[in-house]
Amino acid sequence: MPNWTDGRTGIEVGSPRIRAQGAAPRSFERGGPRTSVRLPPKHAGIAGAPPFKMRRGVKIRRKSLAHGGTLSGETPVLSKNQAKCCERGRLMRVAKFPLMSRLLGLALSLTLIVTLVTLGALPRSQAAAKTLAVGITLPLTGADAEDAELIKDGAVLAIEEANAKGGVAGYKIEIIILDSGTATAGQYDPAQAATNTKKLVANVGVVANIGPQMSGEGKAMSQILSEADMATITPSSTNPDITNPKFKDKYRPNGKAVYFRTVTTDEYQGPNMANYYAETLKVHSVYVLDDSGAYGVGIADSFQKRAEEKGIKILGRDQLNPKEADYTTILTKIKGLNPDALYYGGVEQAGTKLAKQAYDVIPKMPKGGGDGMYSASLLKGAGFPASGGWYATIASPHLVESAEIQDWVKRFAKRFGKQPGDYSITAYDAALVVMDAIKRAAAAGKVDRHTVWDAIQNGAVKTLQGTVSFDENGDIKDRTVSVFQVVHNTSYPDDDIIHQFKYLGVAPQN
């Protein structure tokens, strides 16, 4: 590379390859008139940099001029690296020792090559960040959306907190959220849930799913999950058929359980509420309704069976069409039969209309339902006084108001700007179980949906609701069912699920 040299000292002071911007002319003199050559100043790019002087007679290598060097104030061209050095306020003098410069360059090149080869030889886990994906499939459109959001947020919070601490066993957890509600259905849509599940199992990076919210979705998803050997953990779906070994050919054709729950099933929720009707409310006769969905029919069936066992007379059973607007004909029939109480198995789409119209037709009759009625949507949609007095259950312990988890409640409220529900907790716990399974699978040497399933099935994980473990069918071993009644607490917003549903205790389990 050609350089400009002080003929007296032998010091090479420049290179004619890349133009230095803003360089001020310098004068060299050795007696007599001065010859000016524009060289990079000590602080290149600073206007008005003072010249230094050298007497005339300084020899400048001819090859410099041959390669574009100039005299009389013309601007020379510098190498790119020299220009950068000038911009940082210093001249590049490496060329003072050409051999050393070449050796240094060779050493740097070899170092770079070794570094690149080393990086190429590293396992992917060390050369780049590792990522695994977890699906969240919930009805975020339609009548179920508000409660589905609370569930989603619980799972998201757990994963975000883990990622903020460095991930799980070196993996960052990616969240894939899919909406299983549709405008056509007006609520959860089993067909959409099946489509979402097919998308998840087609993605080899997805190792597990959290959801669904509703059992109708679960029935549509289970066979697809089974064939892909991928586990899902539902924080709220309670229909017992999905995990009942009698129906394994339909819901788990590959044999092993893939549908896990952090809530108990309607095999306990419906019967335990029938126990509450008989033992606490002293009900002797009841009329039963359902909304024709998988969840609603299942919980109404199990309630009715236990109610009959407890000596409660069933005066009638009807189904509501969630898309119909008027239920007064059925309610008028119920009024004429005058049962001691009404029980409804179903979710908000029909439940909200039922609550509003029942208040007009049978306002004083005790009315209750399952966790489909433990809903901010009921409070907001039916309003007060129509929703007041309704009983509801959830298929888990009631923890939101417990002193032990108030720090978690504050973290949830800070992150999402709203209060959690009890199924926000079971969703958070579902995510904890999945991440614990990933950690244990990684420790065993391999992480994929098969090893994660195995770790879920055989785990015992400390969560907000205590230690979560599953039986051979995927059902949680804790059978707690909690009972609430809607009150109108004017100190809080009307749709505040925590303060408008008063906790009454655990339903009798006998």
C-alpha positions, 0 to 999 in steps of 0.5 A, spaced: 500 500 500 503 506 497 504 511 503 507 518 503 514 519 507 517 524 510 524 524 506 528 526 512 525 522 518 523 516 514 516 516 517 510 514 513 504 519 514 499 517 510 496 513 504 492 515 498 486 511 497 480 513 501 479 521 501 479 524 508 473 528 509 475 535 512 482 535 512 486 541 513 492 543 508 499 542 512 505 546 510 512 542 509 518 547 509 526 546 509 528 553 508 526 557 502 519 557 499 514 552 502 510 546 499 503 545 501 500 538 501 493 536 504 494 531 509 489 529 515 490 533 521 491 531 528 484 532 529 481 530 522 474 533 520 475 539 525 475 546 521 481 550 522 486 545 524 493 549 525 498 547 520 505 544 522 511 546 518 517 543 515 522 546 511 522 545 503 526 539 501 522 534 504 522 528 499 516 525 497 516 518 494 514 518 487 510 512 487 505 516 492 504 521 486 504 515 481 498 512 485 494 519 486 498 523 491 498 530 490 501 537 491 499 544 492 493 543 497 490 538 493 486 533 497 490 526 498 486 519 498 486 515 505 485 508 506 478 506 510 481 504 516 486 510 516 480 515 515 476 512 521 483 513 525 483 520 523 475 521 525 477 519 532 482 524 532 489 520 531 493 519 525 495 512 523 502 510 523 502 503 523 505 503 516 512 506 520 514 499 520 511 495 514 513 488 516 510 489 523 504 491 520 503 485 515 505 480 521 499 484 525 494 483 520 496 476 518 495 475 526 488 478 526 486 474 520 488 468 523 484 470 529 478 471 526 478 465 522 479 461 528 473 464 531 469 463 526 471 456 525 470 455 533 463 458 532 461 454 527 463 448 531 459 450 537 452 446 538 446 450 536 445 451 543 451 455 544 452 459 538 445 462 538 439 462 543 435 456 543 427 457 543 421 452 544 414 454 543 408 453 547 401 454 544 395 457 548 388 456 545 382 460 547 376 463 545 378 470 545 372 472 540 365 472 542 361 471 549 367 467 552 372 472 551 372 476 557 374 470 561 378 467 556 382 473 557 383 472 564 385 465 563 390 467 557 393 472 562 395 468 567 399 463 562 402 469 559 404 472 566 408 465 568 412 464 561 414 472 561 416 471 568 420 465 566 423 468 560 425 474 564 429 470 569 433 467 563 428 462 560 427 455 562 433 450 562 437 455 557 430 455 552 426 462 551 419 460 551 415 463 545 408 463 546 403 462 540 396 464 541 390 462 537 383 464 538 378 459 538 372 463 538 368 465 532 363 471 530 359 466 527 358 461 533 358 467 538 362 464 543 367 458 542 367 454 536 369 447 536 371 447 529 376 453 530 379 449 536 380 443 531 383 448 526 388 451 531 390 444 534 392 442 527 396 448 526 400 447 533 401 440 531 404 441 524 409 446 528 415 442 530 417 447 535 411 447 539 412 442 545 405 443 549 399 447 549 395 451 554 387 450 553 382 450 552 377 454 556 371 449 554 370 442 554 366 443 547 373 445 544 377 439 548 373 434 545 374 437 538 382 437 539 383 431 543 384 426 538 388 431 534 393 432 540 393 424 541 395 422 534 401 428 535 403 425 542 402 432 544 400 434 551 395 440 553 393 442 560 386 446 561 385 451 566 378 450 566 375 445 561 371 440 566 367 435 562 369 428 564 368 424 558 375 427 555 379 423 560 374 417 561 378 411 559 371 408 557 372 414 551 379 413 550 378 410 543 374 417 541 379 422 545 386 418 545 386 413 540 394 413 541 392 410 548 396 415 553 392 421 556 394 427 553 389 432 556 391 434 563 387 439 567 389 444 573 382 443 575 377 437 577 372 435 573 364 435 572 364 428 575 365 432 582 363 439 580 356 437 578 355 432 584 358 437 589 353 442 587 347 437 588 350 436 595 350 443 597 343 444 594 341 438 598 345 439 605 346 447 605 340 450 601 335 444 603 332 443 596 327 438 595 325 439 588 329 442 582 328 444 575 334 443 570 336 446 564 343 446 560 345 450 554 346 444 549 354 444 549 358 439 551 360 442 558 353 444 559 350 437 558 355 434 562 355 438 568 347 438 568 347 430 567 352 429 573 348 434 577 341 431 576 344 424 577 347 426 584 341 430 586 336 424 585 341 420 589 340 425 595 332 425 594 331 431 590 325 431 586 327 433 578 321 436 576 323 437 569 329 438 564 330 442 558 335 445 553 336 452 551 338 454 544 344 459 546 342 463 539 335 464 541 333 471 544 327 469 548 327 464 554 320 466 557 316 460 555 320 455 558 321 460 564 313 460 565 313 453 565 318 452 570 314 458 574 308 454 574 311 447 576 314 451 582 320 448 584 325 449 590 330 451 585 333 452 578 340 449 576 343 451 569 349 447 566 352 452 561 356 458 559 355 465 559 352 466 552 345 463 554 346 464 561 346 471 561 339 472 557 337 466 562 339 470 568 336 477 566 329 473 564 329 469 570 329 475 574 323 478 571 319 471 571 321 467 577 325 473 581 325 469 588 327 462 586 334 460 588 338 459 582 345 456 581 350 453 576 357 451 575 363 455 573 360 457 566 356 462 571 362 464 575 363 470 570 365 477 569 360 476 563 354 474 567 355 480 571 356 485 566 351 482 561 345 481 566 347 486 571 344 488 577 339 486 580 338 480 575 345 477 577 344 478 584 343 471 588 345 466 583 350 461 586 356 458 582 362 453 583 369 453 580 372 446 579 378 448 584 380 452 590 378 459 591 385 462 592 385 469 589 383 472 596 388 468 600 393 472 603 399 467 601 398 469 594 397 477 594 404 478 591 402 474 585 395 478 585 399 485 585 404 482 579 398 480 575 394 487 576 400 491 575 402 487 568 395 487 565 391 493 569 385 488 572 384 483 577 385 476 576 380 470 577 381 463 580 382 460 573 387 466 572 391 462 577 390 455 574 392 457 567 398 460 571 399 453 574 398 450 567 404 454 565 408 452 571 407 445 569 409 445 562 415 449 564 417 444 569 416 439 564 421 442 559 426 443 565 426 436 567 426 433 559 432 438 558 436 435 564 434 428 561 438 430 555 432 431 550 426 436 549 421 435 544 413 434 545 414 426 547 419 427 552 415 433 555 409 429 555 412 424 559 415 429 564 408 432 565 404 425 566 410 423 571 411 430 575 409 433 581 409 441 581 409 446 586 404 451 584 400 457 587 394 452 588 399 447 592 402 441 589 399 439 582 400 432 579 395 428 575 392 421 575 393 416 569 388 419 565 390 426 566 386 429 571 388 433 577 388 429 584 385 435 588 378 434 587 376 441 590 369 445 588 368 452 591 361 455 592 360 462 591 354 467 591 353 473 587 352 479 591 352 487 589 358 490 593 357 497 591 364 499 593 367 495 587 365 495 580 359 491 578 363 486 573 369 485 579 369 478 579 373 477 586 368 482 590 361 481 586 362 473 587 362 472 595 366 465 597 361 461 601 366 455 602 368 448 599 362 444 596 360 437 600 364 432 597 360 426 600 
